[in-house]
Amino acid sequence: MIFYRRVIRLLFFLYFRKRGFRRNQFRSIISPIEIEVAESKYLEQRIVEFKKIINPTLIPIKDFMRIGSVFDGGYVVPKIAIKKSNFLVSGGISNNNEFEIALAKKGFVGVQIDYSISAPPEAHSNLMFIKKILGEEVSLKQATRYFSKLDGGILKLDIEGSEYKVISDFNNFSRFNLIIIEFHYLNQIIDPKFYRKLKRSLLKIQKTHSLVYMSPNNCCGYSIIGGQPIPKLIEFTWLKTNLVNKYKGNVGKSNYRSLSSPNKPYKAHLDISNLFPNW
């Protein structure tokens, strides 16, 4: 039986080798497409452009705080955004709304939107809940109308890929002092159509906001694209640019990774020092 298994493995290896497949150090087979994506000079230039677009602005670590869960469902935010804001629009809460509850306890009023649950895990008198699909059954513009008399908000989106449509359909991000969005499917940067959509989304937000923090979601690992490890999911945090401009001085050799907790505590934390300085 062992002999036949070895023969079968050898035949498979010879079959795939003829078609350009390779074996890695773990003796797993790597496809020609994966090799091409990892080694592509063209995609290397795309990743260089992507890094120039995000171009984080560093602010001192002491001016951040974590709100919500220690792991998944918690977010690192600039303290000034909490001080200057009074309402929240949150898309996607699933079984964890500790972030939303923490803000409600600080006096924020807000709306939580999630079609996948019947009710939020925890209720608060400052928070309403809408069981609809954000971007399809209810728009971000409609959600912000609840707070038309308030002047500074926080937007949080974790909506499993629908963020691109929501961003495309909304044109008043200046209403928010802070924007936190988990971008999905970043391994699809290799697809020109997807990359254009991602690029439009980032540039649209960065007309009024500056990227100040990033955290990789360690649920799903990296893809090697143009020689660079790119997490499949990244949480981006933008602060309104006029608030960023209030910061002065050198942030030094701050270790921003110390602010972050892995979404999945039983998995290794991902390194994004190639994308975010001082990680």
N, C-alpha and C positions, 0 to 999 in steps of 0.2 A: 504493500500500500504506500509506504514512504517513497519507494522508487518511482511509482506512477505519479505521485504528487510532484516530485522533483522534475520529472519529465514534462509535466503540464506547465509548471512554472517556467521552465526553460523555453518551451514553445511560445508561451505568452510573451516572454521577454524578447525573443527573436522577432516575433510578429510586430510588437510595438516599436522596437528599435529601428526596424526598416522604415517606419513611418515617422521617425524623428523624435519619438518619445525618449526620455532619459529616466534614470533611476537616481534618487537622491541618497543621502547618507543613511536614511532609514529604510532604504530598499523599496520605497514607494515609487510608483511611476508618475512622472511629470509630463504633462501634455506639451506638444509643440507650441500651442497658443499661449500657455502659461509662461513658457520660456521666452517667447517673443515679446510678451507684455513686460516681463521683468527686465529684458535687455534692450528694449527699444529706445533708440536715441530720440525719435520723434516724441514718444511719450515722456521722455526725460524733460524735454522742453515744455511740454504741457504741465508737468508737475512744477517746474520752475515758475511758470506763469501763475499757477494756482497759489503758490507760496507768496508771490508778489501781491496777488489780489487780497489775500487774508491779512498780511502785513500787520501783526498784532502791535498794539501800543501798550507798553508795560507801565503799570502803576504799582506803587509799593504794596507788598504783601500785607502789611499791617492794615491796609485800607480795604481788605476783603473780609467777608464772614461767610460761614456756611449756614444755610437755612434748609430745614427739612431733614430727611433721613441721612444717616451716616453713609449709606451706600446708595443703591439705586433709589431715585426719588428725592435726593437732596442736591442742592446746587450752591456753588461758590459764587457770591455776588459782591460787587462793590458796595460798601456801607453807604456811600453818598446816594446811591440809587434808592435805597430803602428810606433814607431821610427825606428825599425829595419827592417820593411817590405816594399815591394814596389809593390806587385801584389796580386790579389784576385781571388779566384775561389769560386763562389757562386751557390749552387744548391738549387733551390726553392725560388722564390720571390713573386709569385702570384700578389696581387694588392698593394704590398708595397716593394719598393726597396730604402727606405731612408738610410738604412745602407750602401748599395753599393754606392749610390750617395755621401754620406758624405765622404767615403774613396776616391772616384774619385776626389772630390774637394781638397783632401789632396795630390793629385798627384799619387795615385794608378792607375795602369791599371788592368783591370779585365775582366772576362767572367761571364755572368749570364746564367744559364741553367734552363729552365722550359718549359715543354711540354704543360702546361695547359693554357697558354696565347699566344697571337699572337705577342705581343710586350711588353717591360717593361713599367711600369707606368710612369717612367721618364727616358729620354735619357740623355746620357753624352758621350762626344767624347772619353773618356778614357775607356768606357765600351762597350764590344760587347755582343750580345745576341744570344743564340742558342735555338731554339724551338725543343728540343728533350728530351727523357727520360734519365736522368742520371743513369748510371748503366745498361742500356739496349741498347739504340741507340747511346750513346756516353759514353765512360769510363772516369773516373777521370784521368787516365794516358794520354788520348788524350787531355783532357782539359788543363793539365799542360804544354803540348808541346808548347802552345802559348807563354809561358814565360820561355823558355829554357835558355835564356841569363840572367835571373834575379835570385837572390839568396835567397830571403826571402819572403814567401807568407803567406796569411791568407786563410784558408779554412772554409767556412760556409755551413752547410748542414741542410736544413729543407725540407725533401723530403718524408714525410708521410710513413715512414717505409722502404723505399728503402735504407736507410743508411747502413743497415747490409750487403747487397750485395756489395755496393760501397766500403765499408771498406775491405770486404773479397777479392775483386779483385785488390786492390791497395797495393803497397809495398814500397812506397817512401814518407812516411809522414814526413821525416826529411827535406823535401823541405819547409815545413810550420813552421813558428815561432808560429803561433796561429791556433788552431783548435776549431771551435764552431759547435757542432752537437746537434740537438734536437732528442733525442731517444724516439721512440714511442712504445706503447704497453707494457710498463713495468709491467702492471698487469699480463702479461703472463709469468712472472718469475716462476710461479707455474708449467709451462710446462718444463720438463727437456730438450727437444730439443731446445726450445726457449732460455732457460737460458744458454745452452752451446754456442749458437750463440752470445748472448749478452756478455758473458764472453770472448769469443775469440776476439770480436770487441774491448772491453775495453783494454784487455791485449796487443793487437797489437799496439794500439795507444800509450799506456803507456811504450812501449819500448824506445821511444824517447821523450815523453812529460809527463808533470806532471799536474794533475788536480788542477786548482787554483780557480775555481768558478763553482757554480751550481745555476740554477734558475728553480723552478717548473713552468710548464705551468698550470695556474689555470682554463683552459678551461674544464677539464674533471675529476677533483676530485682525490680522493685517492682510493686505494684498501687496505684493511687490510690483510696483508700476514704475517703469523707467528708472529702475535702480533704487527707488525710494519706498520704504514701508509706509503704506497709507491705511489707517484703520478704516474698517467698513462703516463705522458710526462714530461721529464726533459731536460733542455738545459745544456749541459756540456761544459765547457771551459777549454782547455788545453793550456799550454804555454810550449814551447820547454825547456827541462830540463836544458840545459846549460844557458838559460836566467833566469830560476828560481834560479839557484845557485848563481846569482849575488846579490840576496836579503839576507840581514843579519839583525839580531835583532829580538826582540819580537814584535809580532803584537798586543799583549795585548788583551783587551776585546772588540775587534772591532765587530761592529754589521753589518755583511755582508748583512743582509736583507735590510738595509738602501740603498744599491746600487740598489736593484731590484725594478722593477715596475711590477705589475701583467699584464699578457697578455690581460686579460679581465678586464677592470677597474670597471665594474659593478658587479664583483664577488669577494668574499673574497680571500685574498692572502693566499696561502698555506704555511704551516710551514714545513721545512725540517731539523729542528735542529737535528733530529735523524740520518741524513745522512751527514750534512755539519756543522762542528763546528762553534760556534759563530753566528749562523743564528738568 
